[in-house]
Amino acid sequence: MRHTWTRFGLPVALTAGAAVLGALGTRVDSRWYKKLDKPAWQPPGWVFGPAWTSLYTLTAIASGRVQGRLPDEASRTAFTRDLAINLAINVSWSWLFFSAQRPRAALLDSVALEASTLHLIRKAAEVDRTSAALLAPYAGWVGFATVLNAEIVRINPTSAKH
């Protein structure tokens, strides 16, 4: 197994960077967002911060475990690339939905994020089932967020033209 810092450092840096960049694009206090109709089953706003903090933490831990179990540098590089792509898709959702006010485009992004997350789980499961299990809540939350995004688009047809 690789040294702890080596295998966890990059996943922690990537997930922390994604958390910061995503937060910068999130505008829950914008007039546009406040005016959107939201489904009654949308969680209260305070849930999202702790949920994402937990999910990013689990993702970093799972990714570090995977890094320590992959057999060679090429495999580690490929997994890191897949993680970075996943996190870039994740960050872009906040910017598409809140900053660009394009919920339809954000919905497509969310579908791509779910596919990317399921891909990470599959790759993790090949070397460490615990890591795959640690990533499962991420896929569950993204699936829920995709349904929520779709419902916001549906009940706000004029605000969701984009």
Secondary structure, DSSP 8 states (H G I E B T S, - for coil): ---HHHHHHHHHHHHHHHHHHHHHH--TTSHHHHHS---TTS--GGGHHHHHHHHHHHHHHHHHHHHHH-SSHHHHHHHHHHHHHHHHHHHHHHIIIIIS--HHHHHHHHHHHHHHHHHHHHHHHHH-HHHHHHHHHHHHHHHHHHHHHHHHHHH-TTTT--
